Amino acid sequence: MAGPPDEVRRVAEERAAARAAGEFHRADELRARLAALGWEVRDRSGGYDLAPAREPEPTPRIRVEDVHSRLDEEPTHDVTVHWLEEGWPEDVLRGIDSFRRHEGERQVEHLAVERVPAEAWPEGVRALPLDRDPGFGSARNAGLRRTMGRIAIVVDGSVEALGDPYAPIEEALADETVGICGPVGAVTRDLRSFEEDPGPEVDAVEGYLMAVPRDLLREVSFDRGYRFYRWADVDLSFQVKALGLRAVRVEVPIRRHEHRGWAALEPEERWRLSRRNHARFLKRFGERADLLVSPPA
């Protein structure tokens, strides 16, 4: 059988050089390029081997009800970063790449929950492919149950890290009175409307990026009744605050791109789903003005 073509060898050598330089996101891109050329690379001590790509076996998909919790196990990482793939894997891939640039010596795992079938993920990303779309709350909880980092960071695919996203979160959660933090905070006076606020004390942390200690995940979770994402972050924030813990806004260097889950919907559908979720939130916390940073007189 003829050996790999010159183009394949060139890409493989470029990938090996990227790995040696610690440019793992670039190495992942080149691995994908080799796959597109019909070849797979198998790393070994002192080098690599090339072989014709095999037909991929179908990825077994998991019922959300069968995702067992690992929260009673000892943590193995410093941080777990949670991503939710909702039909735009390129957004999540951009986010993962941006976070990986700032990991330093931290032990970080990235976990991607698939509500719909997605493309292959980069090396080192743990995928949790669900057999159907169970809705936002259940999908997020499936990932959170698999958290093996001491801190769980929940990120939306629209977010890109422009600097170290970890240090400000680690510093905030080192304060045992803080239960949830993130770069986008909101306050309210009436539990009906929320406004962004610079904090640091806020009534809720928005779901663009929110972080909680792993231990807290035994007591709080997203309400699975939220099939749409709106208000689910506020609900989770209030669960944390009901435990007597604080919600704080921290300076995390991020860029917010277009939120596809919002932009893809017609305005009427956006507001219908949002109103339904708001009613769910009010049913649970509508009488808890005592949890507000500035409760009404």
C-alpha positions as CSV (number, residue, x, y, z in Angstrom):
1,M,0.0,0.0,0.0
2,A,1.3,3.4,-0.9
3,G,2.4,5.7,2.0
4,P,0.8,9.0,2.9
5,P,0.8,11.7,0.2
6,D,3.3,14.6,0.6
7,E,0.4,17.0,1.6
8,V,-0.5,14.6,4.5
9,R,3.1,14.3,5.7
10,R,3.5,18.1,5.6
11,V,0.3,18.7,7.7
12,A,1.4,15.9,10.1
13,E,4.8,17.5,10.6
14,E,3.2,20.9,11.2
15,R,1.0,19.4,13.8
16,A,3.9,17.7,15.6
17,A,5.7,21.1,15.7
18,A,2.6,22.7,17.1
19,R,2.3,20.1,19.9
20,A,6.0,20.5,20.7
21,A,5.4,24.3,21.1
22,G,2.4,23.8,23.3
23,E,0.0,25.1,20.7
24,F,-2.6,22.5,21.3
25,H,-5.5,24.3,19.8
26,R,-3.5,24.6,16.6
27,A,-2.7,20.9,16.8
28,D,-6.4,20.1,17.1
29,E,-7.1,22.1,13.9
30,L,-4.4,20.2,12.0
31,R,-5.7,16.8,13.3
32,A,-9.0,17.8,11.8
33,R,-7.3,18.8,8.6
34,L,-5.7,15.3,8.4
35,A,-9.1,13.7,9.0
36,A,-10.5,15.7,6.1
37,L,-7.7,14.4,4.0
38,G,-8.6,10.8,4.9
39,W,-5.8,10.1,7.4
40,E,-5.6,9.8,11.2
41,V,-2.5,10.4,13.4
42,R,-1.6,8.2,16.3
43,D,0.8,9.8,18.8
44,R,3.4,7.6,20.4
45,S,6.6,8.1,22.5
46,G,9.1,10.0,20.3
47,G,6.8,10.6,17.3
48,Y,3.6,9.6,15.6
49,D,2.2,7.2,13.0
50,L,-0.2,7.9,10.1
51,A,-2.9,5.5,9.0
52,P,-5.9,5.7,6.7
53,A,-8.8,7.0,8.6
54,R,-11.3,4.4,9.7
55,E,-15.1,4.9,9.3
56,P,-16.1,6.4,12.6
57,E,-18.4,4.3,14.7
58,P,-21.7,6.0,15.7
59,T,-21.4,7.8,19.0
60,P,-23.6,6.2,21.6
61,R,-26.1,8.7,22.8
62,I,-27.3,8.9,26.4
63,R,-30.7,9.4,27.9
64,V,-30.6,12.4,30.2
65,E,-32.2,10.2,32.9
66,D,-29.2,7.8,32.7
67,V,-26.5,10.4,33.3
68,H,-25.2,9.3,36.7
69,S,-23.8,11.9,39.1
70,R,-20.1,11.9,40.0
71,L,-20.4,14.6,42.7
72,D,-19.8,12.1,45.5
73,E,-16.4,11.3,44.0
74,E,-13.2,13.1,44.9
75,P,-12.5,16.0,42.5
76,T,-9.7,15.4,40.0
77,H,-9.4,18.9,38.5
78,D,-9.3,22.5,39.6
79,V,-12.0,23.6,37.3
80,T,-14.7,22.1,35.0
81,V,-15.9,24.4,32.3
82,H,-19.3,23.5,31.1
83,W,-20.5,24.1,27.5
84,L,-23.9,23.4,25.9
85,E,-24.0,22.7,22.2
86,E,-27.3,23.8,20.8
87,G,-26.8,23.7,17.0
88,W,-23.8,26.1,16.7
89,P,-20.7,24.0,17.5
90,E,-18.5,26.6,16.0
91,D,-19.4,29.0,18.8
92,V,-18.5,26.5,21.5
93,L,-15.3,25.6,19.7
94,R,-14.3,29.3,19.7
95,G,-15.1,29.6,23.4
96,I,-13.1,26.5,24.3
97,D,-10.1,27.7,22.4
98,S,-10.2,31.1,24.1
99,F,-10.4,29.5,27.6
100,R,-7.6,27.1,26.9
101,R,-5.2,29.9,26.2
102,H,-5.3,31.0,29.8
103,E,-5.2,27.8,31.8
104,G,-1.5,28.0,32.8
105,E,-0.8,25.3,35.4
106,R,-4.4,24.7,36.3
107,Q,-6.0,21.3,35.8
108,V,-9.0,22.2,33.7
109,E,-11.5,19.9,32.1
110,H,-13.9,21.1,29.4
111,L,-17.3,19.2,29.2
112,A,-19.6,19.7,26.2
113,V,-23.2,18.6,26.5
114,E,-24.8,18.0,23.1
115,R,-28.5,18.7,22.8
116,V,-28.2,18.0,19.1
117,P,-25.5,15.9,17.3
118,A,-22.3,17.9,17.0
119,E,-19.0,17.7,15.2
120,A,-16.0,16.0,16.7
121,W,-14.6,17.9,19.6
122,P,-10.9,18.8,20.2
123,E,-8.6,16.5,22.1
124,G,-9.2,16.6,25.8
125,V,-12.8,17.8,25.6
126,R,-15.3,15.4,27.3
127,A,-18.5,15.1,25.3
128,L,-21.9,14.2,26.8
129,P,-24.1,13.4,23.8
130,L,-27.7,13.2,24.7
131,D,-30.2,11.1,22.8
132,R,-32.7,13.9,22.5
133,D,-33.1,17.5,23.5
134,P,-34.4,17.4,27.1
135,G,-34.6,21.2,27.4
136,F,-32.1,23.8,28.8
137,G,-32.4,23.0,32.5
138,S,-32.1,19.2,32.2
139,A,-29.2,19.5,29.7
140,R,-27.2,21.8,31.9
141,N,-27.9,19.6,34.9
142,A,-26.6,16.5,33.0
143,G,-23.3,18.2,32.6
144,L,-23.1,19.6,36.1
145,R,-23.6,16.1,37.6
146,R,-20.4,15.1,35.8
147,T,-18.3,18.0,37.3
148,M,-14.9,16.8,38.5
149,G,-13.4,20.2,39.1
150,R,-13.5,22.0,42.5
151,I,-15.2,24.9,40.7
152,A,-17.9,24.6,38.0
153,I,-18.0,27.3,35.4
154,V,-21.1,27.4,33.2
155,V,-20.5,29.3,30.0
156,D,-22.7,30.2,27.1
157,G,-21.3,29.6,23.6
158,S,-21.6,33.3,22.8
159,V,-18.8,34.1,25.2
160,E,-15.1,34.4,24.3
161,A,-12.4,34.9,27.0
162,L,-10.1,37.8,26.2
163,G,-7.9,37.2,29.3
164,D,-7.6,34.9,32.2
165,P,-11.2,34.0,33.2
166,Y,-10.1,31.7,36.1
167,A,-8.2,33.9,38.5
168,P,-11.0,36.4,39.3
169,I,-13.4,33.5,39.9
170,E,-11.0,31.6,42.1
171,E,-10.4,34.7,44.2
172,A,-14.1,35.4,44.6
173,L,-15.1,31.8,45.5
174,A,-12.2,31.7,48.1
175,D,-14.6,33.8,50.2
176,E,-16.9,31.2,51.8
177,T,-19.8,33.7,51.9
178,V,-19.9,33.8,48.1
179,G,-21.9,31.1,46.4
180,I,-22.1,32.3,42.8
181,C,-20.2,34.8,40.8
182,G,-19.7,36.0,37.2
183,P,-19.0,39.0,35.1
184,V,-22.6,40.0,34.3
185,G,-24.7,40.8,37.4
186,A,-28.2,42.1,37.7
187,V,-30.4,43.7,40.4
188,T,-34.1,44.2,40.8
189,R,-36.5,46.1,43.1
190,D,-39.6,44.1,42.3
191,L,-38.6,40.6,41.0
192,R,-40.3,41.5,37.8
193,S,-37.5,43.4,35.9
194,F,-33.8,43.1,36.3
195,E,-31.1,45.5,35.2
196,E,-27.3,44.9,34.7
197,D,-25.4,46.3,37.7
198,P,-21.6,46.7,38.4
199,G,-22.0,45.2,41.8
200,P,-20.1,43.7,43.5
201,E,-23.2,42.6,45.4
202,V,-26.0,41.6,42.9
203,D,-29.3,39.8,43.0
204,A,-28.4,37.5,40.2
205,V,-25.5,36.4,38.0
206,E,-26.4,36.1,34.4
207,G,-25.8,32.8,32.5
208,Y,-23.3,34.2,30.0
209,L,-20.8,33.0,32.6
210,M,-21.5,31.9,36.1
211,A,-19.4,29.9,38.6
212,V,-20.2,28.0,41.7
213,P,-18.2,25.7,44.0
214,R,-18.6,22.0,43.1
215,D,-19.8,21.2,46.6
216,L,-22.8,23.5,46.2
217,L,-24.0,21.4,43.3
218,R,-25.4,18.8,45.8
219,E,-27.8,21.5,46.9
220,V,-28.7,23.5,43.8
221,S,-29.4,22.8,40.2
222,F,-31.1,24.3,37.2
223,D,-34.9,23.8,37.3
224,R,-35.6,21.3,34.6
225,G,-38.9,23.0,34.0
226,Y,-36.9,25.7,32.0
227,R,-36.8,24.2,28.5
228,F,-35.7,27.7,27.3
229,Y,-32.7,29.4,28.9
230,R,-34.3,32.8,29.9
231,W,-34.7,33.2,33.7
232,A,-33.0,29.9,34.5
233,D,-29.9,31.7,35.6
234,V,-31.9,34.0,37.9
235,D,-33.6,31.0,39.4
236,L,-30.3,29.3,40.1
237,S,-28.9,32.5,41.6
238,F,-31.9,32.8,44.0
239,Q,-31.5,29.1,45.0
240,V,-27.9,30.0,46.0
241,K,-29.0,33.1,47.9
242,A,-31.7,31.2,49.7
243,L,-28.9,29.2,51.3
244,G,-27.6,32.4,52.9
245,L,-24.8,32.8,50.3
246,R,-23.9,35.9,48.3
247,A,-24.1,36.5,44.5
248,V,-21.3,38.8,43.3
249,R,-20.2,40.3,40.1
250,V,-16.5,39.9,39.3
251,E,-14.3,41.4,36.5
252,V,-13.8,38.6,34.0
253,P,-12.3,39.7,30.6
254,I,-14.8,38.4,28.1
255,R,-16.4,39.4,24.8
256,R,-20.1,38.6,24.3
257,H,-20.9,37.6,20.7
258,E,-24.4,37.3,19.3
259,H,-26.5,35.0,21.4
260,R,-27.8,32.6,18.7
261,G,-30.5,30.9,20.8
262,W,-32.1,34.4,21.1
263,A,-31.4,35.7,17.7
264,A,-32.7,32.6,15.9
265,L,-36.2,33.1,17.3
266,E,-39.0,35.3,16.0
267,P,-39.7,38.1,18.5
268,E,-43.1,36.8,19.4
269,E,-41.7,33.4,20.2
270,R,-38.9,34.9,22.3
271,W,-41.3,36.8,24.5
272,R,-43.8,33.9,24.8
273,L,-41.0,31.6,26.1
274,S,-39.6,34.3,28.3
275,R,-42.9,35.1,29.9
276,R,-43.6,31.5,30.6
277,N,-40.2,31.1,32.4
278,H,-40.7,34.4,34.3
279,A,-44.0,33.1,35.6
280,R,-42.2,29.9,36.8
281,F,-39.6,32.0,38.6
282,L,-42.2,34.2,40.3
283,K,-44.1,31.1,41.4
284,R,-41.0,29.9,43.3
285,F,-39.4,33.2,44.4
286,G,-42.1,35.9,44.0
287,E,-42.4,36.4,47.7
288,R,-38.7,36.3,48.5
289,A,-37.9,40.1,48.4
290,D,-35.8,39.3,51.5
291,L,-33.2,37.9,49.2
292,L,-32.6,41.2,47.4
293,V,-29.5,43.3,47.8
294,S,-31.8,46.4,48.2
295,P,-35.3,45.1,49.2
296,P,-38.2,47.4,48.8
297,A,-39.2,49.4,51.8
